[in-house]
Amino acid sequence: MTNRSKGSIAAGIALAVVLVAAGVWFLFFRSDAPPEVDLESATEQVTSTTTGDGDGDGDGATTTSEAPTPADIEGTWVVDDESGEFDFESATGSFAGYRVQEELASIGSTEAVGRTGEVTGEMAIAGTTMESVQVTVDLSAIESDKPRRDNRVQDALETEEFPTADFELTEPVELGPDAAASEEISVEATGELTIHGVTREVTVELAAQLVDGTAVVVGSIPIELSDFGVEAPSAPMVLSVSEEATIEFQLLFTPSDAPLEQEASGGEPATTGSTAAP
């Protein structure tokens, strides 16, 4: 066999290996991660939901209301879990989830994203000051584009024992007059985040806007998995998972008739804090 023939065979084998690896990546490991949360996209979804279904039946769905006054945002708001739809790729309602970098064998770096629409919570505003916020996320309902990844994440979070993540605001946040005027605002909020039974103080970058009677809030929280006693998930094809992760959320709040302190009965707190460490 000539050297040229040997070279052609070697080149063919190398090409076949590359094609197989590319096929495996495309079918099983390519990143289909949805874009990061952002206020513009979230408010557009709310606007299209409230104005795109008008059938001319006089229900006023397409009527533009006057700019609200500060009194319009005062009161108790609850997470709306009925507006919009939730799926992994195009969530248009309230959701929360994670982002983390993975290093896959023969593939390289990819971004893993998991989300759930199972979110509950309340927010209390006095004047233009956000005085309290409690949010609970059902971690057992988080899903990504890979069921195998979801199983590993559930194991790492030990969701059978610690099924929820909880956030509670610990310092009031002044929203300013723009919040009531339906303008975009950006604020920092300090609170306690509980994951895997461990509670840590965190600072959250929030962007928010009042749209058609709905308070749209998006934000993210960078965390270290080890801070919450979570070991990074592992699998034969996963070389490593970053210790750093991002918790992100898109929340739609609507007014509640009941004051925040009266939401719970029998003296129980309004949110479930069963997973918080003492």
C-alpha positions as CSV (number, residue, x, y, z in Angstrom):
1,M,0.0,0.0,0.0
2,T,1.4,3.4,-1.0
3,N,2.0,6.2,1.5
4,R,-0.6,8.2,-0.4
5,S,-3.2,5.4,0.1
6,K,-2.3,5.2,3.8
7,G,-2.7,8.9,4.1
8,S,-6.1,8.9,2.4
9,I,-7.3,6.1,4.8
10,A,-6.0,8.0,7.8
11,A,-7.7,11.2,6.6
12,G,-10.9,9.3,6.0
13,I,-10.9,7.8,9.5
14,A,-10.1,11.2,11.1
15,L,-13.0,12.8,9.1
16,A,-15.4,10.0,10.2
17,V,-14.4,10.6,13.9
18,V,-15.0,14.3,13.5
19,L,-18.4,13.7,11.9
20,V,-19.5,11.2,14.5
21,A,-18.4,13.6,17.3
22,A,-20.3,16.4,15.6
23,G,-23.4,14.2,15.3
24,V,-23.3,13.2,18.9
25,W,-22.9,16.8,19.9
26,F,-25.8,17.9,17.7
27,L,-28.2,15.2,18.9
28,F,-27.3,15.1,22.6
29,F,-25.1,17.9,23.9
30,R,-25.5,21.1,21.8
31,S,-26.6,24.0,23.8
32,D,-30.2,25.0,23.2
33,A,-30.0,27.5,26.1
34,P,-32.7,30.2,26.0
35,P,-31.5,33.8,26.3
36,E,-30.9,35.3,29.7
37,V,-33.8,37.1,31.3
38,D,-34.2,40.8,30.4
39,L,-36.8,43.4,31.1
40,E,-37.5,44.4,27.5
41,S,-38.5,40.9,26.5
42,A,-40.5,40.3,29.6
43,T,-42.5,43.5,29.2
44,E,-43.1,42.8,25.5
45,Q,-44.6,39.4,26.5
46,V,-47.0,41.1,29.0
47,T,-48.0,43.7,26.5
48,S,-48.7,41.2,23.7
49,T,-50.7,39.1,26.1
50,T,-52.9,41.9,27.2
51,T,-53.4,43.6,23.9
52,G,-53.1,40.8,21.3
53,D,-56.4,39.0,22.1
54,G,-58.8,41.8,21.6
55,D,-61.8,40.6,19.5
56,G,-63.7,43.9,19.5
57,D,-66.2,42.6,22.0
58,G,-65.9,45.7,24.1
59,D,-63.9,44.2,27.0
60,G,-61.5,47.1,26.9
61,A,-58.4,44.8,26.5
62,T,-56.7,47.2,24.1
63,T,-57.5,50.4,25.9
64,T,-54.5,52.4,27.0
65,S,-54.8,53.6,30.6
66,E,-53.6,56.8,32.1
67,A,-50.2,56.9,33.8
68,P,-50.6,55.7,37.4
69,T,-50.0,57.7,40.5
70,P,-47.8,56.5,43.5
71,A,-51.0,55.3,45.2
72,D,-51.6,52.8,42.4
73,I,-48.6,50.6,43.3
74,E,-49.2,50.7,47.1
75,G,-50.4,47.5,48.6
76,T,-49.8,43.8,48.3
77,W,-48.9,42.1,45.1
78,V,-48.8,38.3,44.4
79,V,-46.9,36.3,41.8
80,D,-49.2,35.7,38.9
81,D,-49.0,32.0,37.9
82,E,-51.8,32.1,35.4
83,S,-50.8,34.7,32.8
84,G,-48.6,33.6,29.9
85,E,-47.3,30.1,29.3
86,F,-44.3,28.2,30.6
87,D,-42.0,25.9,28.6
88,F,-38.2,25.6,28.6
89,E,-37.6,27.6,25.4
90,S,-40.1,30.4,25.5
91,A,-41.5,31.1,28.9
92,T,-44.0,34.1,28.8
93,G,-45.1,33.9,32.4
94,S,-43.5,33.8,35.8
95,F,-40.5,31.4,36.2
96,A,-37.2,30.9,38.0
97,G,-34.2,28.8,37.2
98,Y,-30.4,28.4,36.9
99,R,-27.5,28.9,34.5
100,V,-24.2,27.0,34.8
101,Q,-21.3,26.2,32.6
102,E,-20.5,22.6,31.8
103,E,-17.4,21.0,30.2
104,L,-18.3,18.0,28.2
105,A,-16.0,15.3,26.9
106,S,-15.0,15.7,23.2
107,I,-17.5,18.6,23.0
108,G,-16.2,21.5,25.1
109,S,-17.9,24.2,27.1
110,T,-21.7,24.6,27.0
111,E,-24.2,26.5,29.1
112,A,-26.8,24.5,31.0
113,V,-30.1,26.2,31.8
114,G,-33.0,24.8,33.9
115,R,-36.3,26.5,34.6
116,T,-39.6,26.1,36.4
117,G,-42.9,28.0,36.3
118,E,-43.8,26.7,39.8
119,V,-43.2,29.9,41.6
120,T,-45.3,31.6,44.4
121,G,-44.7,34.8,46.3
122,E,-45.8,38.1,47.6
123,M,-44.5,41.7,47.6
124,A,-45.7,44.6,49.8
125,I,-45.3,48.2,48.8
126,A,-45.9,51.3,51.0
127,G,-45.9,54.5,49.0
128,T,-43.0,53.8,46.7
129,T,-41.0,51.6,49.1
130,M,-40.9,47.9,48.6
131,E,-41.1,46.8,52.3
132,S,-41.2,43.0,52.0
133,V,-40.9,40.2,49.4
134,Q,-41.2,36.5,49.8
135,V,-40.7,34.1,46.9
136,T,-40.7,30.3,46.9
137,V,-39.6,28.1,43.9
138,D,-40.4,24.5,43.5
139,L,-36.9,23.0,42.7
140,S,-38.4,19.5,42.1
141,A,-40.1,20.9,39.0
142,I,-37.0,22.4,37.3
143,E,-36.5,21.2,33.8
144,S,-33.8,21.7,31.1
145,D,-33.5,20.5,27.5
146,K,-31.9,17.2,28.8
147,P,-33.9,14.9,31.1
148,R,-30.6,13.2,32.1
149,R,-29.2,16.5,33.3
150,D,-32.5,17.1,35.2
151,N,-32.1,13.9,37.2
152,R,-28.5,14.8,38.1
153,V,-29.6,18.3,39.2
154,Q,-32.4,16.8,41.4
155,D,-29.9,14.5,43.0
156,A,-27.4,17.3,43.7
157,L,-30.1,19.5,45.2
158,E,-31.6,16.6,47.1
159,T,-35.0,17.9,46.3
160,E,-36.8,15.0,48.1
161,E,-35.5,16.5,51.3
162,F,-35.2,20.2,50.2
163,P,-37.9,20.7,47.6
164,T,-37.9,24.5,47.5
165,A,-35.7,27.5,47.3
166,D,-36.8,30.6,49.2
167,F,-36.0,34.3,49.1
168,E,-37.0,36.9,51.6
169,L,-36.2,40.6,51.5
170,T,-34.4,41.8,54.6
171,E,-34.1,45.5,53.9
172,P,-36.7,47.9,52.4
173,V,-36.0,49.2,48.9
174,E,-37.0,52.6,47.7
175,L,-38.3,52.3,44.1
176,G,-38.7,56.0,43.4
177,P,-41.5,57.9,41.5
178,D,-40.6,56.2,38.2
179,A,-41.9,52.9,39.5
180,A,-45.5,54.3,39.7
181,A,-45.1,56.2,36.4
182,S,-44.6,52.9,34.5
183,E,-41.0,53.7,33.8
184,E,-38.2,51.1,33.9
185,I,-36.3,51.1,37.2
186,S,-33.1,49.3,38.4
187,V,-32.5,48.7,42.1
188,E,-30.5,46.5,44.4
189,A,-32.3,44.3,46.9
190,T,-30.7,42.6,49.9
191,G,-32.3,39.4,51.3
192,E,-31.8,35.9,52.4
193,L,-31.7,33.0,49.9
194,T,-32.3,29.5,51.1
195,I,-31.2,26.5,49.0
196,H,-30.5,22.9,50.1
197,G,-31.4,23.9,53.7
198,V,-28.7,26.6,53.8
199,T,-29.5,30.3,54.1
200,R,-27.2,33.0,52.8
201,E,-27.5,36.8,52.5
202,V,-27.5,37.8,48.9
203,T,-27.7,41.0,46.8
204,V,-30.0,40.9,43.8
205,E,-29.9,43.2,40.8
206,L,-33.5,43.9,39.9
207,A,-35.1,45.5,36.8
208,A,-38.8,46.3,36.9
209,Q,-41.6,48.1,35.2
210,L,-45.3,48.4,35.7
211,V,-47.1,47.3,32.5
212,D,-50.9,47.2,32.1
213,G,-51.4,46.7,35.9
214,T,-48.7,44.0,36.1
215,A,-45.4,44.6,37.9
216,V,-42.8,42.9,35.8
217,V,-39.6,42.0,37.7
218,V,-36.5,40.3,36.3
219,G,-33.2,39.7,38.0
220,S,-30.3,37.3,38.7
221,I,-28.2,36.2,41.6
222,P,-24.7,34.8,41.2
223,I,-23.9,32.0,43.7
224,E,-21.3,29.5,44.6
225,L,-22.7,26.0,44.8
226,S,-20.5,25.1,47.8
227,D,-21.9,28.0,49.8
228,F,-25.2,26.1,49.9
229,G,-23.7,22.7,50.5
230,V,-24.4,21.6,46.9
231,E,-22.0,19.3,45.1
232,A,-21.8,19.9,41.3
233,P,-23.6,17.2,39.4
234,S,-21.4,14.6,37.6
235,A,-21.7,12.1,34.8
236,P,-19.3,10.1,32.5
237,M,-19.7,12.6,29.7
238,V,-19.4,15.6,31.9
239,L,-15.8,16.5,32.7
240,S,-16.7,19.3,35.0
241,V,-19.5,21.7,36.1
242,S,-18.6,25.2,37.2
243,E,-18.8,25.9,40.9
244,E,-20.3,29.3,40.0
245,A,-24.0,29.4,39.0
246,T,-26.6,32.1,38.3
247,I,-30.1,32.0,39.7
248,E,-32.4,34.0,37.3
249,F,-36.0,34.8,37.4
250,Q,-38.9,36.6,35.6
251,L,-41.8,37.4,37.9
252,L,-45.1,38.9,37.1
253,F,-46.9,40.4,40.1
254,T,-50.5,41.4,40.2
255,P,-52.4,43.3,42.9
256,S,-53.9,41.2,45.8
257,D,-57.0,42.2,47.7
258,A,-55.6,41.0,51.1
259,P,-52.9,42.8,53.0
260,L,-49.6,40.9,53.2
261,E,-49.8,40.3,57.0
262,Q,-53.3,38.8,56.7
263,E,-52.5,36.4,53.8
264,A,-51.7,33.5,56.2
265,S,-54.2,32.1,58.8
266,G,-53.7,30.9,62.3
267,G,-50.6,32.9,62.9
268,E,-48.5,31.1,60.3
269,P,-46.1,33.1,58.1
270,A,-47.2,33.9,54.6
271,T,-44.4,31.8,53.0
272,T,-43.0,28.4,53.6
273,G,-39.6,28.6,55.3
274,S,-39.3,24.9,56.1
275,T,-36.0,24.6,54.3
276,A,-34.3,27.6,55.9
277,A,-31.4,26.9,58.2
278,P,-31.7,28.4,61.7
